[in-house]
Amino acid sequence: MTRKILIAVDGSKHCERALEWYASNMRNSEDQLIFAYVVEPPPVTMGAGFASAVSADLYANSVNEAIQAGKRLASQTKEKCETLGLQNHTRFLERMTSGAGPAIVEIANEEDVSLIVMGNRGMGTLRRTFLGSVSDYVLHHAHRPTIIVPPAKPAGAS
């Protein structure tokens, strides 16, 4: 039976750690891996109530840069999969929207994934309470199995 596994990626070591965890602990050649990259849209500046032509050009350039970054990340992710020996069918999805957490949950629902795998930065409870956390949001809103791969404990920590 084919499982659809959604792995959130953003180019960080935390997301790479989540992919490595999947490869080490859940690897199944029948799985379909869906990589999700969510980027915030660039801010729009308004002058006298109207967006200027310069602002429109800056916005278009920022969007193009985000698209190019997504293409580079897709290529790097494919290379990492090859390095890890993952021969799975893979897809790479990009979203430009505010709020990575809600976007990941939306993708998980649209794709009807069996499991979400993502890394986290290891923020403490107080910091996460005030700043929020993408992994925390997904864990509480996805309503489907979710694995959050934490950072390694520092040497000597118990």
Summary of the structure (lengths in Angstrom):
residues: 158
radius of gyration: 17.5
end to end distance: 39.0
largest distance: 57.9
contacts: 445
relative contact order: 0.21
helix: 45%
strand: 20%
